[in-house]
Amino acid sequence: MIKKKHKVTATMVSHELTKAGSGIELNVFSNNSKLGTLLVGQGSMQWTPAKKQSSKRIDWTTFAQKMADEEYTGWITV
């Protein structure tokens, strides 16, 4: 039997992602310990590590460029 290592819970901030401040909030856990929160919106995503107040924001264009970099091509298939 495979033991689950990660758990993700989701909360919709708004059903319409076109409004400022709307998005999907994903709380990410590993072995019942919170890793952080990912807020996904129309224009960007924002990661806040557990036990931290500051977050890192990245817009979708920059994210797509980073994922296309050679260092990531080994684990992403399109």
QUIWOTA-V707028 format. One record per residue. PSI is psi in whole degrees, -180 to 180 (* if undefined). Layout:
psi = <PSI & PSI>
//
This chain:
psi = <133 & 126 & 129 & 131 & -35 & 151 & 137 & 128 & 145 & 144 & 127 & 120 & -35 & 149 & -19 & 112 & 7 & -14 & 146 & 138 & -1 & 160 & -172 & 127 & 122 & 120 & 122 & 129 & 150 & 122 & 47 & 13 & 128 & 126 & -38 & -171 & 132 & 121 & 117 & 122 & -176 & -39 & -17 & 178 & 156 & 127 & 127 & 111 & 154 & 146 & 22 & 151 & -24 & 149 & 166 & 130 & 142 & 133 & 164 & -35 & -46 & -41 & -46 & -40 & -43 & -38 & -25 & -13 & 154 & -32 & -19 & -10 & -18 & -26 & 0 & 127 & 137 & *>
//
